[in-house]
């Protein structure tokens, strides 16, 4: 393996993977939590979609469109409007 910076795996060299001085490492955990929440919300929707459709009798597409219209259709973002 070559130690020069022109190889295909040059991005794995220590100089390229160590954080520079002044890098704020506390930005990483909130970003990773946000990503996991996004992934989890998609998984939760896929898990609860069938029981919600069965119990409420609403087609999932119509329910999704209704939620988006409720959230983004008005200029007021009130908590009681989502319930």
N, C-alpha and C positions, 0 to 999 in steps of 0.2 A: 504494500500500500504506500502510495506516495504521500509525502508530507507537504507537498507544494499546494498552493491555493488554486490550482487550475483543474484539479481532478473532479470527477463526478460527485464524490462525497466530501468536497471541501467545506460544505455547509456544516458538517459535523465536527470540524476542528474546534478546539477549546476556545480559541479567540472569537469564534462566531457564535458560540452558545452560552457564554458567560454574560450575565447582565452588565451593562455599563454602569459606571459610577453615577449615582443620583437616581437610579431607577427605583421607582416606588413599587415594591413587591406587594403592598396591600391592595393594589388594584386587581390582582389576580383572583383572590377568593370571591369577591362579589361578582366578577365576570363569570366565573365558573358556576356559581350558584344560579345566576340568571340563565345561563345556557341549560343547566339541568332542569330548571323550572319550565323552560320552553319545551324541552324534550319530554318531560313528565306530563305536561298538559296534553300533548298529542297522544301519549300513551293512555292517560286517564280518559280522554275522549273516546278512544277506541274500545276501552274496557266498558265504560258506562253507556255507550251509544245504544247498544241493543236493549238493555233493560229500560232505558228512558223511552226508547221508541215503542217498546212493548207496553209499558205502563201508561204512558201519556198518549199514545196513538199518533204521534207526530213523526213525520218523515224527517230523517236526520238533516237532509239538505235544507228543508224549510226551517228547521230549528236553528241551524247555523246561520242562515240568512237573516232570520229574525233577531238573533243575538247581535250580529254585525250592524244591522240597521238601528237597533236600540242603542248600541255603543257609539257609533259614528254618525248616526243620522241627525242627532240634535247637538246643539252647542252646549247643553247642560250635562255635565258629567256628575250626576248625583247618585249616591249609593242606593237610595230607595228606588230609583228608576230601574235598577238592574234586578231587583228582587221581585 
